[in-house]
Amino acid sequence: MSAKKTYWFWLIGLIVAIKIFSLFPSAIEQYYSGGIYKGIGAFQRILFGWVPFSMGDVFYGTVAILLIVKLVRFIKTVRKKQAGKAYLLSVGRQVLFFALSVYAVFNVLWGLNYNRVGIAKQLELDVQVYPKEDLLHVVDKLVTHLQELDTIGRINRAYVGVKQNLFQGSIESYDSLAAHKKQFVYNYPSVKPSLYSYLGNYLGFTGYYNPFSGEAQVNTTVPSYVLPFTTCHEIGHQLGYAKESEANFAGFLSAKSSNDPAFRYSVYFDMYLYSRRYVFNLDSNL
């Protein structure tokens, strides 16, 4: 068997194994999320956490440049009418192999967490569909919290707007939460400002997790009252909560545990936006 066929064989075998494993959430929770991934995440954060800038962003930028160069070469070849059947098949195989490789590495490094049992099971929550009246009660409570925190939440806002203080405050929020919920122990921190923050203002992202480097990136150019919850949310992804709703809940629990009113204001503000959206979906006139 040639080297290329061997690579294809192992890649397809790995993808099949990933798909089969993903059908067993309890096994993923126990062996991957609660075991293998903890080691992977810790190793990545130790490896890149000390670097002052985002290595993952550098990686993304490098890959993007290489893909653009290859695309330009492909377009030139087609325009020169030099793209025969053999050439097109070769390019197709390369694209497919690259896509399957990214899929496999993504799942091994982090993506399998999408299939875990999840945070509701961990915390023994009774998740169900609640009536509109309960949602409205929650919205009222969130508004009350925001009003109570509005003045005192401004005191440290400039302090939190400094990146180092923001990240350290988020780490301390998780430390406070982990004191009574061990699932949220956050070792070897690796939180960094995104190199593409200004681009994010046009594309609409406030933060993201890089599964290939284990870094949490935050768009630090958005208003400072948004930043604490966003940072805690991205750390939630680092802890293996892949689904947005689960990272939101981890971020909520941690920021709510903070001693800093600026963090608590931030999380209640974001939760208010979410709950308001649900109210609109239920009753837009209301």
BAFI-3210 file (N, C-alpha, C; in Angstrom, 3 decimals, decimal comma, padded with zeros to 6 digits):
// residues 286
n [1|2|3|4|5|6|7|8|9|10|11|12|13|14|15|16|17|18|19|20|21|22|23|24|25|26|27|28|29|30|31|32|33|34|35|36|37|38|39|40|41|42|43|44|45|46|47|48|49|50|51|52|53|54|55|56|57|58|59|60|61|62|63|64|65|66|67|68|69|70|71|72|73|74|75|76|77|78|79|80|81|82|83|84|85|86|87|88|89|90|91|92|93|94|95|96|97|98|99|100|101|102|103|104|105|106|107|108|109|110|111|112|113|114|115|116|117|118|119|120|121|122|123|124|125|126|127|128|129|130|131|132|133|134|135|136|137|138|139|140|141|142|143|144|145|146|147|148|149|150|151|152|153|154|155|156|157|158|159|160|161|162|163|164|165|166|167|168|169|170|171|172|173|174|175|176|177|178|179|180|181|182|183|184|185|186|187|188|189|190|191|192|193|194|195|196|197|198|199|200|201|202|203|204|205|206|207|208|209|210|211|212|213|214|215|216|217|218|219|220|221|222|223|224|225|226|227|228|229|230|231|232|233|234|235|236|237|238|239|240|241|242|243|244|245|246|247|248|249|250|251|252|253|254|255|256|257|258|259|260|261|262|263|264|265|266|267|268|269|270|271|272|273|274|275|276|277|278|279|280|281|282|283|284|285|286]
n.u [000,845|000,577|002,062|000,262|-002,241|-002,196|-002,329|-004,899|-006,391|-005,979|-006,983|-009,715|-010,493|-010,130|-012,066|-014,430|-014,314|-014,578|-017,189|-018,694|-018,067|-019,179|-021,829|-022,337|-022,969|-022,586|-020,247|-018,473|-018,612|-017,480|-014,962|-013,766|-014,452|-014,217|-011,723|-009,591|-009,776|-009,300|-006,596|-005,570|-006,433|-005,147|-002,453|-002,254|-002,730|-000,599|001,462|001,072|000,141|001,887|002,810|002,597|000,830|-001,816|-001,305|-002,916|-004,392|-002,359|-001,820|-004,305|-004,268|-002,009|-002,758|-004,960|-003,716|-002,117|-004,138|-005,386|-003,305|-003,050|-005,579|-005,494|-003,474|-004,798|-006,949|-005,525|-004,408|-006,725|-007,714|-005,739|-006,352|-005,203|-006,067|-006,628|-008,497|-007,175|-005,730|-007,793|-009,026|-006,948|-006,710|-009,234|-009,064|-007,071|-008,328|-010,461|-009,081|-007,806|-010,014|-011,231|-009,152|-008,957|-011,464|-011,192|-008,998|-010,013|-012,179|-010,859|-009,235|-011,064|-013,761|-015,414|-016,616|-019,052|-020,806|-021,105|-022,631|-023,279|-023,689|-026,070|-026,713|-024,482|-024,837|-027,231|-029,673|-033,065|-034,158|-036,502|-039,397|-040,484|-043,290|-044,520|-044,964|-043,113|-040,751|-041,064|-040,973|-038,317|-037,058|-037,863|-036,491|-033,863|-033,754|-034,073|-031,682|-029,853|-030,464|-029,782|-027,060|-026,132|-024,937|-022,790|-021,528|-020,182|-017,957|-015,565|-015,263|-013,516|-011,142|-011,509|-011,523|-008,875|-006,787|-005,198|-006,224|-008,877|-008,679|-007,469|-009,418|-011,474|-010,386|-010,242|-012,950|-013,754|-012,248|-013,586|-016,048|-015,282|-014,623|-016,814|-017,933|-016,536|-016,302|-015,589|-012,960|-010,190|-007,291|-003,962|-004,206|-005,095|-005,813|-006,438|-006,159|-007,854|-006,199|-007,611|-009,517|-010,622|-011,568|-013,494|-015,491|-016,839|-017,565|-019,000|-018,302|-017,529|-015,781|-013,924|-013,108|-010,118|-009,676|-007,394|-005,198|-005,889|-006,428|-008,260|-009,806|-010,466|-012,423|-011,318|-012,056|-014,678|-017,438|-016,640|-018,304|-019,299|-017,260|-016,435|-018,348|-018,125|-015,457|-015,528|-017,309|-015,814|-013,778|-015,317|-015,728|-013,103|-013,007|-014,328|-016,993|-018,700|-021,036|-022,859|-024,884|-024,182|-021,626|-022,393|-023,850|-021,887|-020,288|-022,105|-022,473|-019,880|-019,169|-021,201|-020,376|-018,344|-016,573|-016,515|-018,497|-018,663|-018,309|-020,559|-022,602|-022,126|-022,710|-025,423|-026,466|-025,989|-027,488|-029,973|-030,298|-030,475|-032,796|-034,693|-034,815|-035,999|-038,497|-039,461|-039,692|-041,768|-043,855|-044,137|-045,400|-045,601]
n.v [-001,197|002,188|005,260|007,436|006,144|004,854|007,012|007,955|005,740|005,579|008,078|008,015|005,855|006,952|008,991|007,501|006,164|008,364|009,210|006,980|006,894|009,305|008,730|007,906|009,552|009,363|007,892|009,623|011,780|010,644|009,471|011,093|014,041|014,233|013,183|012,539|014,995|016,917|016,593|017,234|019,924|021,173|020,722|022,195|024,797|025,140|024,976|027,171|029,258|031,052|032,752|036,095|036,950|035,848|032,695|031,015|032,763|033,639|031,249|030,804|033,024|032,452|030,062|031,013|032,767|030,950|029,387|031,279|031,865|029,362|029,226|031,359|030,425|028,192|029,381|030,794|028,665|027,460|029,550|029,659|027,469|025,047|023,169|020,072|016,930|015,150|016,942|018,413|016,364|015,739|018,141|018,140|015,866|016,733|018,912|017,593|015,850|017,694|018,969|016,800|016,153|018,445|018,294|015,881|016,431|018,648|017,483|015,578|017,219|018,902|019,086|016,833|017,359|018,515|016,453|015,486|014,535|016,777|020,033|020,352|017,809|017,347|019,222|018,465|019,591|020,463|020,486|021,933|022,940|026,082|028,071|031,198|033,078|032,468|033,098|035,862|036,613|036,035|037,903|040,279|040,022|040,119|042,734|044,110|043,380|044,619|047,311|047,615|047,200|049,124|051,635|050,984|049,175|050,673|051,675|050,120|049,834|051,063|050,006|047,281|047,469|047,380|045,068|043,072|043,184|042,514|039,827|038,593|039,038|037,458|034,906|034,764|034,805|032,271|030,807|031,416|030,245|027,563|026,855|025,757|024,245|021,803|021,102|023,269|024,004|025,834|025,488|026,531|029,100|030,643|033,178|035,637|038,782|039,155|039,105|039,977|041,810|044,330|043,629|041,879|043,588|044,210|041,747|040,735|039,312|038,788|037,271|034,149|030,635|028,870|025,783|024,539|025,589|025,914|028,351|031,097|033,691|037,171|039,853|042,816|045,388|046,073|047,619|048,154|047,088|044,799|042,995|041,365|039,191|038,030|037,122|035,247|033,479|032,465|031,155|029,150|027,592|026,668|024,936|022,789|022,982|022,925|023,634|026,602|027,420|026,064|027,060|029,658|029,316|028,412|030,685|032,486|031,440|031,718|034,510|035,599|034,780|036,426|038,866|041,387|044,077|045,009|042,751|041,270|042,967|042,855|040,169|039,956|041,841|040,681|038,326|039,492|040,496|038,083|036,921|038,834|038,569|036,059|036,641|038,377|036,576|035,027|036,836|039,466|041,954|042,413]
n.w [000,000|-000,928|000,370|000,298|000,125|002,557|004,347|003,729|004,495|007,322|008,046|007,280|008,834|011,389|011,371|011,125|013,578|015,304|014,662|015,490|018,222|019,009|019,264|021,785|024,365|027,196|027,445|026,177|027,956|030,253|029,486|027,508|027,735|030,520|030,897|028,678|027,193|029,177|029,680|027,119|026,804|028,987|028,303|025,886|026,846|028,575|026,738|024,979|026,534|027,782|025,829|024,766|022,771|020,550|019,470|018,070|016,444|014,775|013,498|012,184|010,447|008,886|007,622|006,185|004,377|002,918|001,749|000,129|-001,656|-002,924|-004,083|-005,904|-007,615|-008,637|-010,005|-011,964|-013,388|-014,412|-016,003|-017,910|-019,287|-018,597|-016,917|-016,744|-016,679|-014,944|-013,389|-012,113|-010,656|-008,932|-007,463|-006,296|-004,643|-002,880|-001,622|-000,385|001,316|002,957|004,176|005,551|007,265|008,881|010,092|011,558|013,295|014,653|016,067|017,675|019,254|020,539|019,602|020,108|022,479|021,954|021,938|024,479|027,664|029,207|030,848|032,251|033,176|034,770|036,832|037,779|036,835|036,239|033,266|031,228|029,286|030,040|031,193|029,774|031,784|033,774|032,456|032,121|034,769|035,350|033,658|034,884|037,305|036,405|035,399|037,783|039,093|037,353|037,706|040,383|040,262|038,579|039,290|041,122|039,541|037,683|038,864|038,832|036,152|034,302|035,245|034,746|032,035|031,290|029,795|031,140|033,752|033,251|032,301|034,509|036,444|035,414|035,647|038,424|038,980|038,126|039,922|042,291|041,760|041,418|043,968|045,203|043,250|041,694|039,059|037,599|037,830|036,834|035,429|034,494|032,906|029,769|028,220|025,832|024,018|020,920|017,788|015,705|016,454|015,610|013,101|013,968|014,841|012,567|011,567|013,636|016,032|019,468|020,834|020,788|020,754|020,213|019,053|018,137|019,335|021,923|023,088|024,499|022,899|022,995|021,862|022,433|021,835|022,077|023,940|027,406|029,394|028,347|028,210|030,573|030,857|028,300|028,318|030,428|029,282|027,094|028,461|029,518|027,215|026,969|029,104|028,171|027,520|024,872|023,405|022,710|024,472|026,806|027,373|027,807|030,170|031,931|031,882|032,989|035,625|036,641|036,341|037,857|040,319|040,931|042,906|041,998|041,121|038,495|036,920|037,635|036,788|034,033|033,365|034,035|032,328|029,816|030,061|030,258|027,658|026,241|027,404|026,812|024,073|023,879|024,974|023,022|020,907|021,853|022,319|020,569|020,692|023,426]
ca.u [000,000|001,375|001,968|-000,971|-003,374|-002,106|-002,854|-006,350|-006,938|-005,990|-007,858|-011,109|-010,714|-010,266|-013,357|-015,466|-014,247|-015,136|-018,641|-019,263|-017,887|-020,078|-023,176|-022,413|-022,674|-022,095|-018,849|-017,726|-018,545|-016,581|-013,608|-013,170|-014,590|-013,729|-010,402|-008,662|-009,766|-008,671|-005,158|-005,282|-006,605|-004,080|-001,202|-002,289|-002,617|000,784|002,332|000,930|-000,375|002,906|003,054|001,757|-000,156|-002,545|-000,678|-003,993|-004,696|-001,250|-002,057|-005,432|-003,832|-001,079|-003,550|-005,763|-002,821|-001,755|-005,308|-005,585|-002,257|-003,414|-006,757|-005,037|-002,777|-005,818|-007,678|-004,612|-004,300|-007,995|-007,808|-004,797|-006,883|-004,259|-006,667|-007,221|-009,261|-006,268|-005,407|-008,982|-009,196|-005,891|-007,101|-010,392|-008,587|-006,343|-009,313|-011,193|-008,179|-007,597|-011,248|-011,394|-008,098|-009,369|-012,590|-010,695|-008,179|-010,938|-012,938|-009,952|-008,724|-012,101|-015,105|-016,240|-017,360|-020,415|-021,630|-021,082|-023,912|-023,468|-023,666|-027,329|-026,584|-023,463|-025,354|-028,537|-030,691|-034,310|-034,339|-037,806|-039,986|-041,176|-044,326|-044,135|-045,009|-041,826|-039,744|-041,265|-040,496|-036,853|-036,684|-038,040|-035,394|-032,644|-033,828|-033,818|-030,238|-029,150|-030,676|-029,016|-025,626|-025,800|-024,005|-021,558|-020,871|-019,372|-016,778|-014,392|-015,367|-012,261|-010,130|-011,772|-011,215|-007,468|-006,826|-004,631|-007,178|-010,045|-008,397|-007,238|-010,717|-012,230|-009,778|-010,668|-014,369|-013,819|-011,723|-014,670|-017,049|-014,711|-014,507|-017,934|-018,318|-015,220|-016,284|-015,161|-011,556|-009,542|-005,840|-003,111|-004,991|-004,591|-006,812|-005,673|-006,922|-007,819|-005,464|-008,582|-010,603|-011,301|-012,320|-014,653|-016,549|-017,595|-018,097|-019,981|-017,934|-016,906|-014,770|-013,984|-012,137|-009,350|-009,432|-006,101|-004,157|-006,406|-006,492|-009,512|-009,554|-011,513|-012,417|-011,203|-012,414|-016,101|-017,636|-016,029|-019,270|-019,569|-016,065|-016,322|-019,111|-017,541|-014,246|-015,940|-017,922|-014,770|-013,123|-016,232|-015,372|-011,829|-013,261|-014,959|-018,412|-018,616|-022,269|-022,953|-025,747|-023,468|-020,580|-023,113|-024,209|-020,632|-019,928|-023,059|-022,174|-018,589|-019,227|-022,107|-019,644|-017,279|-016,734|-016,477|-019,816|-018,581|-018,518|-021,948|-023,419|-021,904|-023,411|-026,869|-026,800|-026,026|-028,639|-031,155|-030,429|-030,958|-034,175|-035,532|-034,998|-036,988|-039,801|-039,874|-040,126|-043,047|-044,884|-043,407|-046,070|-045,210]
ca.v [000,000|003,401|006,161|008,214|005,282|004,610|008,215|007,948|004,637|005,958|009,242|007,566|005,030|007,844|009,680|006,508|005,953|009,564|009,195|005,930|007,327|010,428|008,208|007,477|010,743|009,019|007,495|010,846|012,543|009,995|009,175|012,191|015,338|014,141|012,572|012,852|016,413|017,696|016,541|017,972|021,349|021,632|020,726|023,324|026,064|025,228|025,159|028,487|030,272|032,042|033,671|037,267|037,154|034,631|031,816|030,496|033,762|033,580|030,020|031,058|033,962|031,749|029,125|031,809|033,255|029,807|028,994|032,306|031,652|028,167|029,553|032,205|029,538|027,353|030,228|031,060|027,430|027,294|030,586|029,316|026,236|023,966|022,326|018,874|016,080|014,625|018,061|018,716|015,265|015,886|019,261|017,691|014,955|017,532|019,686|016,650|015,361|018,801|019,170|015,668|016,248|019,495|017,737|014,875|017,087|019,473|016,628|014,968|018,232|019,601|019,017|015,763|017,905|018,810|015,252|015,051|014,589|018,208|020,742|020,139|016,521|017,528|020,016|017,886|020,592|019,998|021,293|021,716|024,138|026,818|028,974|032,592|033,809|032,251|033,874|037,275|036,786|036,061|039,189|041,297|039,872|040,593|044,188|044,554|043,237|045,638|048,604|047,621|047,195|050,145|052,638|050,384|048,463|051,615|052,091|049,366|049,551|051,463|049,034|046,043|047,727|047,024|043,648|042,219|043,154|041,781|038,400|038,132|039,024|036,302|033,731|034,772|034,442|030,809|030,293|031,541|029,232|026,222|026,580|024,901|023,385|021,362|020,946|024,509|024,315|026,337|025,500|026,961|030,055|031,094|034,094|036,672|039,623|038,698|039,933|040,398|042,467|045,345|042,894|041,320|044,585|044,160|040,392|040,519|038,415|039,412|036,347|032,815|029,676|028,207|024,405|024,060|026,106|025,913|029,717|031,849|035,026|038,136|041,101|043,801|046,732|046,314|048,343|047,426|046,360|043,511|042,156|040,325|037,988|037,416|036,404|034,060|032,567|031,784|030,208|028,007|026,741|026,015|023,865|021,664|023,215|023,338|024,279|028,000|027,539|025,558|028,039|030,788|029,007|028,417|032,094|033,081|030,992|032,249|035,967|035,868|034,462|037,410|039,913|042,665|044,438|045,177|041,420|040,859|043,769|042,355|038,904|040,179|042,565|039,730|037,452|040,292|040,515|036,767|036,704|039,762|037,966|034,991|037,293|038,872|035,426|034,556|037,860|040,647|043,158|042,596]
ca.w [000,000|-001,027|001,527|000,192|000,472|004,000|004,999|003,546|005,293|008,735|008,229|007,217|010,023|012,539|011,268|011,455|015,034|015,919|014,484|016,341|019,611|019,277|019,520|023,184|025,188|028,533|027,298|025,890|029,204|031,213|029,020|026,738|028,400|031,891|030,963|027,592|026,845|030,249|029,425|025,893|027,061|029,886|027,534|024,956|027,586|029,058|025,578|024,343|027,449|028,170|024,713|025,019|021,713|020,201|018,486|017,232|015,421|013,806|012,737|011,287|009,416|007,989|006,807|005,252|003,309|002,074|000,958|-000,905|-002,667|-003,705|-004,886|-007,017|-008,563|-009,287|-010,951|-013,089|-014,173|-015,142|-017,027|-018,983|-019,874|-018,323|-015,884|-017,310|-015,775|-013,927|-012,485|-011,307|-009,706|-007,931|-006,596|-005,529|-003,583|-001,888|-000,861|000,461|002,365|003,902|004,935|006,455|008,283|009,821|010,844|012,495|014,325|015,440|016,989|018,646|020,168|021,313|019,047|020,676|023,618|021,522|022,109|025,869|028,366|029,360|032,118|032,975|033,874|035,802|037,950|038,128|036,567|035,633|032,060|030,608|028,694|031,088|030,669|029,556|033,051|034,447|031,730|032,452|036,141|035,260|033,065|035,935|038,272|035,755|035,372|039,158|039,327|036,578|038,366|041,630|039,974|037,586|039,824|041,638|038,451|036,904|039,619|038,377|034,721|033,650|035,686|033,999|030,634|031,063|029,431|032,185|034,858|032,769|032,267|035,875|037,113|034,913|036,282|039,825|038,996|038,060|041,186|043,267|041,426|041,621|045,405|045,610|042,123|041,224|037,598|036,957|038,139|035,622|035,606|033,385|032,097|028,473|027,669|025,121|023,087|019,533|016,830|014,696|017,186|014,800|012,093|014,651|014,953|011,313|011,395|014,693|017,126|020,641|021,337|020,213|021,276|019,153|019,489|017,669|020,229|023,290|023,594|024,462|022,350|023,318|021,125|023,509|021,363|022,325|025,206|028,523|030,218|027,685|028,235|031,604|030,536|027,105|028,720|031,198|028,308|026,328|029,377|029,560|026,072|027,289|030,075|027,491|027,246|023,473|022,963|023,129|025,653|027,973|027,671|028,401|031,551|032,691|032,020|033,933|036,984|037,092|036,485|038,976|041,546|041,118|043,913|041,296|040,578|037,041|036,352|037,847|035,875|032,679|033,130|034,076|031,100|028,702|030,276|029,931|026,199|025,826|027,846|026,055|022,748|024,040|025,159|021,702|020,106|022,373|022,231|020,105|021,186|024,817]
c.u [000,882|001,150|000,669|-002,181|-003,384|-002,674|-004,379|-007,003|-007,059|-006,924|-009,324|-011,437|-010,915|-011,620|-014,505|-015,498|-014,847|-016,657|-019,300|-019,205|-018,884|-021,506|-023,388|-022,021|-022,107|-020,623|-017,969|-017,540|-017,485|-015,143|-012,946|-013,233|-013,995|-012,333|-009,453|-008,601|-009,121|-007,151|-004,767|-005,346|-005,498|-002,752|-001,149|-002,078|-001,221|001,725|002,290|000,533|000,615|003,194|002,105|000,708|-000,764|-001,830|-001,727|-004,376|-003,611|-001,435|-003,189|-005,014|-002,922|-001,823|-004,373|-004,919|-002,456|-002,924|-005,580|-004,568|-002,600|-004,619|-006,371|-004,328|-003,771|-006,563|-006,814|-004,502|-005,550|-008,097|-006,869|-005,207|-005,892|-004,805|-007,383|-007,951|-008,386|-005,930|-006,578|-009,242|-008,175|-006,237|-008,276|-009,998|-007,859|-007,303|-010,060|-010,331|-007,950|-008,824|-011,455|-010,358|-008,458|-010,503|-012,108|-009,909|-009,055|-011,670|-012,049|-009,518|-009,798|-013,532|-015,993|-017,026|-018,786|-021,359|-021,659|-022,478|-024,261|-023,615|-024,940|-027,275|-025,583|-024,027|-026,752|-029,659|-031,914|-034,622|-035,665|-038,270|-040,815|-042,208|-043,820|-044,079|-043,692|-040,717|-039,855|-040,788|-038,966|-036,382|-036,788|-036,910|-034,083|-032,606|-033,528|-032,326|-029,459|-029,286|-029,853|-027,519|-025,188|-024,749|-022,694|-020,805|-019,974|-018,034|-015,510|-014,359|-014,097|-011,141|-010,276|-011,455|-009,757|-007,379|-006,325|-005,585|-008,426|-009,809|-008,184|-008,551|-011,569|-011,703|-010,224|-012,154|-014,539|-013,258|-012,804|-015,735|-016,546|-014,571|-015,649|-018,503|-017,036|-015,144|-015,666|-013,751|-010,848|-008,044|-005,153|-003,857|-004,297|-005,691|-006,088|-006,597|-006,777|-007,007|-006,402|-009,770|-011,351|-012,093|-013,587|-015,800|-017,406|-018,243|-019,052|-019,589|-017,239|-015,835|-014,921|-012,900|-011,426|-009,011|-008,063|-004,945|-004,600|-006,532|-007,915|-009,189|-010,743|-011,328|-012,454|-011,541|-013,894|-016,256|-017,242|-017,033|-019,661|-018,454|-016,035|-017,086|-018,528|-016,318|-014,589|-016,589|-016,852|-013,971|-013,995|-015,978|-014,072|-012,024|-014,035|-016,445|-018,521|-019,861|-022,348|-023,789|-025,018|-022,325|-021,196|-023,405|-022,979|-020,171|-020,826|-022,704|-020,879|-018,650|-020,129|-021,414|-018,567|-017,610|-016,793|-017,862|-019,807|-018,797|-019,977|-022,888|-023,327|-022,709|-024,926|-027,328|-026,929|-027,215|-029,946|-031,374|-030,975|-032,436|-035,141|-035,820|-036,037|-038,389|-040,337|-040,394|-041,498|-044,176|-044,223|-044,079|-045,681|-043,792]
c.v [001,250|004,290|006,954|007,386|004,980|005,788|008,259|006,886|005,029|007,135|008,824|006,702|005,880|008,540|008,740|006,268|007,144|009,555|008,148|006,350|008,425|009,991|007,813|008,632|010,420|008,628|008,715|011,665|011,963|009,923|010,327|013,508|015,322|013,568|013,080|014,344|017,273|017,737|017,342|019,473|021,910|021,720|021,925|024,645|026,248|025,576|026,582|029,602|031,360|033,054|034,862|037,555|035,806|033,840|031,239|031,463|033,798|032,363|030,225|031,970|033,306|030,810|029,886|032,305|032,119|029,372|030,000|032,136|030,462|028,437|030,394|031,354|028,674|028,153|030,522|029,837|027,209|028,303|030,312|028,034|025,079|022,976|021,140|018,059|015,566|015,711|018,352|017,625|015,362|016,999|018,852|016,779|015,734|018,320|018,780|016,155|016,437|018,979|018,050|015,697|017,286|018,986|016,768|015,521|017,933|018,631|015,999|015,986|018,858|019,270|017,933|016,237|018,310|017,646|014,735|015,144|016,027|018,720|020,520|018,846|016,645|018,189|019,567|018,911|019,957|020,894|020,931|023,014|024,833|027,769|030,408|033,379|033,656|033,062|035,353|037,576|036,874|037,410|040,302|041,236|040,388|042,120|044,763|044,490|044,330|047,019|048,705|047,769|048,343|051,134|052,012|049,617|049,349|051,926|051,432|049,175|049,930|050,492|047,734|046,225|047,491|045,510|042,736|042,089|042,352|040,278|037,834|038,068|037,839|035,002|033,631|034,431|032,934|030,175|030,334|030,481|027,830|025,860|025,700|024,075|022,989|021,195|022,151|024,940|024,674|026,485|025,987|027,921|030,423|031,907|035,291|037,552|039,094|039,656|040,508|041,116|043,477|044,699|042,313|042,289|044,640|042,794|040,004|039,544|039,195|038,516|034,996|031,950|029,014|026,787|023,869|024,564|026,136|027,288|030,271|033,258|035,941|039,381|042,229|045,222|047,040|047,062|047,500|046,645|045,020|042,506|041,078|039,049|037,275|036,581|035,140|033,020|031,781|030,812|028,967|027,051|025,987|024,832|022,695|021,804|023,807|024,081|025,691|028,157|027,088|026,502|029,291|030,532|028,965|029,855|032,810|032,719|031,615|033,756|036,367|035,636|035,494|038,388|041,305|042,983|044,614|043,844|041,007|041,671|043,195|041,100|039,103|040,957|041,590|038,784|038,188|040,321|039,188|036,594|037,623|039,214|036,845|035,565|037,781|037,719|034,903|035,560|039,187|041,933|043,466|043,138]
c.w [000,000|000,193|001,500|000,594|001,971|004,779|004,906|004,427|006,763|008,997|008,233|008,431|011,261|012,525|011,607|012,971|015,784|015,838|015,375|017,810|019,980|019,567|020,976|024,110|026,571|028,489|027,013|027,161|030,143|030,715|028,259|027,507|029,801|032,019|029,891|027,315|027,929|030,070|028,204|026,149|027,935|029,137|026,587|025,697|028,167|027,906|025,042|025,306|027,793|027,071|024,841|023,948|021,330|019,110|017,544|016,133|014,352|012,898|011,734|010,137|008,402|007,053|005,779|004,083|002,350|001,187|-000,157|-002,023|-003,554|-004,603|-006,097|-008,069|-009,336|-010,345|-012,179|-014,002|-015,003|-016,273|-018,201|-019,701|-019,755|-017,291|-016,527|-016,248|-014,633|-012,895|-011,555|-010,271|-008,578|-006,933|-005,709|-004,375|-002,482|-001,004|000,101|001,608|003,424|004,781|005,951|007,582|009,338|010,705|011,923|013,633|015,236|016,486|018,057|019,695|021,049|020,886|019,613|021,893|023,251|021,820|023,547|026,497|028,722|030,772|032,928|033,783|035,017|037,049|038,391|037,987|035,913|034,444|031,411|029,971|029,773|030,477|030,574|030,863|033,819|033,779|032,072|033,869|036,159|034,698|034,110|036,952|037,680|035,702|036,756|039,482|038,599|037,230|039,646|041,374|039,076|038,095|040,274|040,561|037,609|037,567|039,083|036,864|033,966|034,003|034,904|032,523|030,280|030,885|030,545|033,361|034,493|032,835|033,671|036,654|036,684|035,527|037,740|039,956|038,964|039,328|042,265|043,026|041,741|043,095|045,893|044,451|041,387|039,707|036,894|037,363|036,832|035,879|034,331|032,436|030,786|027,806|027,064|024,274|021,664|018,674|015,769|015,340|016,328|013,659|012,702|014,799|013,689|011,102|012,515|015,768|018,240|021,256|020,662|020,852|020,109|019,597|019,085|018,535|021,687|023,896|023,516|023,995|022,623|022,458|022,152|023,065|021,577|023,652|026,416|029,360|029,602|027,966|029,327|031,271|029,323|027,471|029,492|030,293|027,555|027,200|029,534|028,412|026,362|028,242|029,464|027,263|025,852|023,002|023,528|024,392|026,912|028,364|028,279|029,869|032,448|032,924|033,011|035,373|037,506|037,322|037,646|040,316|041,862|042,245|043,287|040,707|039,062|036,332|036,487|036,955|034,459|032,402|033,148|032,842|029,932|028,836|029,965|028,416|025,677|026,167|027,093|024,660|022,802|024,206|023,821|020,836|020,549|022,141|021,856|020,574|022,621|024,918]
res [m|s|a|k|k|t|y|w|f|w|l|i|g|l|i|v|a|i|k|i|f|s|l|f|p|s|a|i|e|q|y|y|s|g|g|i|y|k|g|i|g|a|f|q|r|i|l|f|g|w|v|p|f|s|m|g|d|v|f|y|g|t|v|a|i|l|l|i|v|k|l|v|r|f|i|k|t|v|r|k|k|q|a|g|k|a|y|l|l|s|v|g|r|q|v|l|f|f|a|l|s|v|y|a|v|f|n|v|l|w|g|l|n|y|n|r|v|g|i|a|k|q|l|e|l|d|v|q|v|y|p|k|e|d|l|l|h|v|v|d|k|l|v|t|h|l|q|e|l|d|t|i|g|r|i|n|r|a|y|v|g|v|k|q|n|l|f|q|g|s|i|e|s|y|d|s|l|a|a|h|k|k|q|f|v|y|n|y|p|s|v|k|p|s|l|y|s|y|l|g|n|y|l|g|f|t|g|y|y|n|p|f|s|g|e|a|q|v|n|t|t|v|p|s|y|v|l|p|f|t|t|c|h|e|i|g|h|q|l|g|y|a|k|e|s|e|a|n|f|a|g|f|l|s|a|k|s|s|n|d|p|a|f|r|y|s|v|y|f|d|m|y|l|y|s|r|r|y|v|f|n|l|d|s|n|l]
***
